């Protein structure tokens, strides 16, 4: 994942995030990541921590298609 802005854009495109698109961390981002992780726990082995770790970033890029 190149940056938080890219993650936020991907999450927004997938319907998980509706906050400000910038490079900052926020509670909105943490909740969006946790929701994404929960929805993809079985297919990508994610735990719903709300942290944008390497596994989550890879799954997000894969699901988003870029």
Short mmCIF file of the C-alpha atoms (twelve columns), coordinates in Angstrom:
data_MODEL
# 
_entry.id   MODEL 
# 
loop_
_atom_site.group_PDB 
_atom_site.id 
_atom_site.type_symbol 
_atom_site.label_atom_id 
_atom_site.label_alt_id 
_atom_site.label_comp_id 
_atom_site.label_asym_id 
_atom_site.label_seq_id 
_atom_site.Cartn_x 
_atom_site.Cartn_y 
_atom_site.Cartn_z 
_atom_site.pdbx_PDB_model_num 
ATOM 1  C CA . UNK A 1  0.000   0.000   0.000  1 
ATOM 2  C CA . UNK A 2  1.540   3.265   -1.099 1 
ATOM 3  C CA . UNK A 3  -0.074  5.504   1.547  1 
ATOM 4  C CA . UNK A 4  -3.087  6.100   3.735  1 
ATOM 5  C CA . UNK A 5  -4.664  8.272   1.047  1 
ATOM 6  C CA . UNK A 6  -4.610  5.316   -1.353 1 
ATOM 7  C CA . UNK A 7  -6.142  3.030   1.273  1 
ATOM 8  C CA . UNK A 8  -8.888  5.552   1.981  1 
ATOM 9  C CA . UNK A 9  -9.685  5.893   -1.720 1 
ATOM 10 C CA . UNK A 10 -9.878  2.113   -2.125 1 
ATOM 11 C CA . UNK A 11 -12.035 1.734   0.981  1 
ATOM 12 C CA . UNK A 12 -14.301 4.549   -0.209 1 
ATOM 13 C CA . UNK A 13 -14.660 2.951   -3.653 1 
ATOM 14 C CA . UNK A 14 -15.630 -0.311  -1.962 1 
ATOM 15 C CA . UNK A 15 -18.195 1.416   0.259  1 
ATOM 16 C CA . UNK A 16 -16.363 1.125   3.586  1 
ATOM 17 C CA . UNK A 17 -15.104 4.680   4.111  1 
ATOM 18 C CA . UNK A 18 -16.870 8.004   3.882  1 
ATOM 19 C CA . UNK A 19 -14.397 10.290  5.622  1 
ATOM 20 C CA . UNK A 20 -11.811 12.816  4.510  1 
ATOM 21 C CA . UNK A 21 -9.344  11.629  1.866  1 
ATOM 22 C CA . UNK A 22 -5.926  12.573  3.226  1 
ATOM 23 C CA . UNK A 23 -2.782  10.922  4.606  1 
ATOM 24 C CA . UNK A 24 -3.866  11.019  8.250  1 
ATOM 25 C CA . UNK A 25 -5.068  8.271   10.555 1 
ATOM 26 C CA . UNK A 26 -8.536  8.638   12.029 1 
ATOM 27 C CA . UNK A 27 -11.219 6.737   13.895 1 
ATOM 28 C CA . UNK A 28 -13.245 6.646   10.649 1 
ATOM 29 C CA . UNK A 29 -10.350 4.917   8.902  1 
ATOM 30 C CA . UNK A 30 -9.867  2.431   11.745 1 
ATOM 31 C CA . UNK A 31 -13.566 1.513   11.658 1 
ATOM 32 C CA . UNK A 32 -13.558 1.172   7.869  1 
ATOM 33 C CA . UNK A 33 -10.495 -1.085  7.974  1 
ATOM 34 C CA . UNK A 34 -12.061 -3.221  10.721 1 
ATOM 35 C CA . UNK A 35 -15.262 -3.611  8.682  1 
ATOM 36 C CA . UNK A 36 -13.241 -4.568  5.595  1 
ATOM 37 C CA . UNK A 37 -11.207 -7.054  7.629  1 
ATOM 38 C CA . UNK A 38 -14.333 -8.588  9.120  1 
ATOM 39 C CA . UNK A 39 -15.942 -8.988  5.698  1 
ATOM 40 C CA . UNK A 40 -12.800 -10.641 4.287  1 
ATOM 41 C CA . UNK A 41 -11.651 -12.691 7.266  1 
ATOM 42 C CA . UNK A 42 -12.554 -16.017 5.679  1 
ATOM 43 C CA . UNK A 43 -11.210 -15.361 2.185  1 
ATOM 44 C CA . UNK A 44 -8.014  -13.558 3.219  1 
ATOM 45 C CA . UNK A 45 -7.445  -14.724 6.803  1 
ATOM 46 C CA . UNK A 46 -7.777  -11.241 8.296  1 
ATOM 47 C CA . UNK A 47 -8.429  -10.365 11.922 1 
ATOM 48 C CA . UNK A 48 -10.644 -7.330  12.540 1 
ATOM 49 C CA . UNK A 49 -8.034  -5.200  14.326 1 
ATOM 50 C CA . UNK A 50 -8.656  -1.935  12.494 1 
ATOM 51 C CA . UNK A 51 -4.935  -1.722  11.712 1 
ATOM 52 C CA . UNK A 52 -3.836  -1.362  8.103  1 
ATOM 53 C CA . UNK A 53 -1.190  -4.079  8.255  1 
ATOM 54 C CA . UNK A 54 0.569   -5.684  5.300  1 
ATOM 55 C CA . UNK A 55 -1.977  -8.511  4.931  1 
ATOM 56 C CA . UNK A 56 -4.893  -6.098  5.001  1 
ATOM 57 C CA . UNK A 57 -3.226  -3.738  2.530  1 
ATOM 58 C CA . UNK A 58 -2.629  -6.638  0.133  1 
ATOM 59 C CA . UNK A 59 -6.201  -7.883  0.464  1 
ATOM 60 C CA . UNK A 60 -7.510  -4.362  -0.064 1 
ATOM 61 C CA . UNK A 61 -5.499  -3.976  -3.273 1 
ATOM 62 C CA . UNK A 62 -6.638  -7.408  -4.478 1 
ATOM 63 C CA . UNK A 63 -10.333 -6.828  -3.738 1 
ATOM 64 C CA . UNK A 64 -10.218 -3.328  -5.184 1 
ATOM 65 C CA . UNK A 65 -8.378  -4.530  -8.290 1 
ATOM 66 C CA . UNK A 66 -5.445  -2.125  -7.951 1 
# 
